[in-house]
Amino acid sequence: MASLSVGNESCVLCSVSRVLHRRRGTETSTEPDTRRQTLLDLQELLHQVRLEPSHLQHFSESSSGGRRWTMSRIQMETRSNGASTHGATVSFHDIYYKVSQGGRCFSRKKESKDILIDLNGIMKPGLNAIMGATGSGKSSFLDVLAARKDPCGLSGEVLIDGAPQPPNFKCLSGYVVQDDVVMGTLTVRENFTFSAALRLPSSISAQDKEQKVNRVIQELGLSRVADSRVGTQLIRGISGGERKRTNIGMELIIDPPVLFLDEPTTGLDASTANSVLLLLKRMASHGRTIILSIHQPRYSIYRLFDSLTLLVTGKQVYHGPAQNVLEYFSDIGYTCEPHNNPADFFLDVINGDATAAIGHNLDEDSDSVSKSRQSIEDKLVEEYRSCQYSQQTRAELGRIVQGKQTVKMSRSRTITYSTGFLTQFRWVLKRTFQNLLLNPQTSVAQLPIFRFIQRPSRRTTVPSRFDVIGSLINISATGDSTLCAHVGASLLAR
């Protein structure tokens, strides 16, 4: 599907308004010719432009009693062979995040630990990377942007195209976790069909959902293994790269405006990791907004990034174009050797490796040249806050806040899913039965465990039984169905 240009979108909006206005005028008319012409106009318009229900974000009643659409963001796609789409612009303003920790022994007072400190920036359509050492807060930052963190301890604001995140943003965006969310006993196509059944609205026909599954399979280059099992530890399946692409496809089913990935190269060899990032780069070049966290990529992966955010203990030391970061570090006194991997160089600087500083002499006394890691972190943070990239970002953030869309948000934080409970229950039950039939070893191994669960109830056995039940139920889907549907269907199938 190829996206319409801004001018074409305006023409289409005018056509929609004109046809709807004519339709309201003919609702009381009894002339069949007028009503027939209106229907023909609507059919022709819908044939040219596809408006999905998720693209109509706000529906309200006008003062005259008629209906109207308030569209803060409409994605329109024409029927063509292209794969372009409109990504969203994600801006984050004054993000702070802290967690409570238990106090010392015999002390009820809880201590708080700062995880993210004063993060500001903009991530536009393209390949946006978040880098940092282990424990720098990159995964927590990714979860905050994806609205997957507990709001307790979180302050600041994340805007999507200048508007606040809706309560169901988790269901509208895509999030690829480190661990697999696919069912290994099912085929690639069956996993995609499961995701489409739960994440696409019930108003979309089964035929359209099947076409969507086929498009995703083709886009990800999985046609050769579409009908092959993904594989488990006991069942031979597809390769690691194909498995990772299958996980990505589970999220692409809904055409998310933003796709988040938590360290997508974890567990992959260098060649496979490179192929996965090339796939993400190709999707980003078609207009998708892709945000990923990554630890230490090789140069062939690093050069694919459009935007780079460097974190150290939850604080920003760089946020801007990836192609300018080496020049920035050189300006503040750190230079990268010609044959050094930039990602390795950044981590060396962040970790306090003073040998990267210009003019460093290895023969000098170590006490005179070494700096504490904390002092280097403070220097990097202060240098970034005073640099032109930070000032330009804050100026652009100010313009976004001034033009912020005043959308009336519901006080309720209840997440609305695309499908109802019965649909969720039926599909989860079906998938669980298929898994048990195709993987009988698991069923046999669980028999003694369930015999243990069914023992007479005693006060001392209740907590342990709940622990066993919790370990048996693997809730892998994060935005497709409710917890109740997963638990109920899993227990009934077993």
Secondary structure as GFF3:
##gff-version 3
##sequence-region A 1 494
A	DSSP	beta_strand	2	3	.	.	.	ID=ss1
A	DSSP	alpha_helix	6	25	.	.	.	ID=ss2
A	DSSP	alpha_helix	32	48	.	.	.	ID=ss3
A	DSSP	three_ten_helix	53	55	.	.	.	ID=ss4
A	DSSP	beta_strand	58	61	.	.	.	ID=ss5
A	DSSP	beta_strand	67	70	.	.	.	ID=ss6
A	DSSP	beta_strand	77	78	.	.	.	ID=ss7
A	DSSP	beta_strand	90	101	.	.	.	ID=ss8
A	DSSP	beta_strand	111	123	.	.	.	ID=ss9
A	DSSP	beta_strand	126	132	.	.	.	ID=ss10
A	DSSP	alpha_helix	138	145	.	.	.	ID=ss11
A	DSSP	beta_strand	154	160	.	.	.	ID=ss12
A	DSSP	beta_strand	163	164	.	.	.	ID=ss13
A	DSSP	alpha_helix	169	172	.	.	.	ID=ss14
A	DSSP	beta_strand	174	176	.	.	.	ID=ss15
A	DSSP	alpha_helix	188	199	.	.	.	ID=ss16
A	DSSP	alpha_helix	206	219	.	.	.	ID=ss17
A	DSSP	three_ten_helix	223	225	.	.	.	ID=ss18
A	DSSP	alpha_helix	240	252	.	.	.	ID=ss19
A	DSSP	beta_strand	258	262	.	.	.	ID=ss20
A	DSSP	alpha_helix	270	285	.	.	.	ID=ss21
A	DSSP	beta_strand	289	294	.	.	.	ID=ss22
A	DSSP	alpha_helix	299	302	.	.	.	ID=ss23
A	DSSP	beta_strand	307	312	.	.	.	ID=ss24
A	DSSP	beta_strand	315	321	.	.	.	ID=ss25
A	DSSP	three_ten_helix	322	324	.	.	.	ID=ss26
A	DSSP	alpha_helix	325	331	.	.	.	ID=ss27
A	DSSP	alpha_helix	342	350	.	.	.	ID=ss28
A	DSSP	three_ten_helix	354	356	.	.	.	ID=ss29
A	DSSP	alpha_helix	366	369	.	.	.	ID=ss30
A	DSSP	alpha_helix	373	385	.	.	.	ID=ss31
A	DSSP	alpha_helix	388	402	.	.	.	ID=ss32
A	DSSP	alpha_helix	421	438	.	.	.	ID=ss33
A	DSSP	alpha_helix	440	453	.	.	.	ID=ss34
A	DSSP	alpha_helix	462	472	.	.	.	ID=ss35
A	DSSP	alpha_helix	483	493	.	.	.	ID=ss36
###
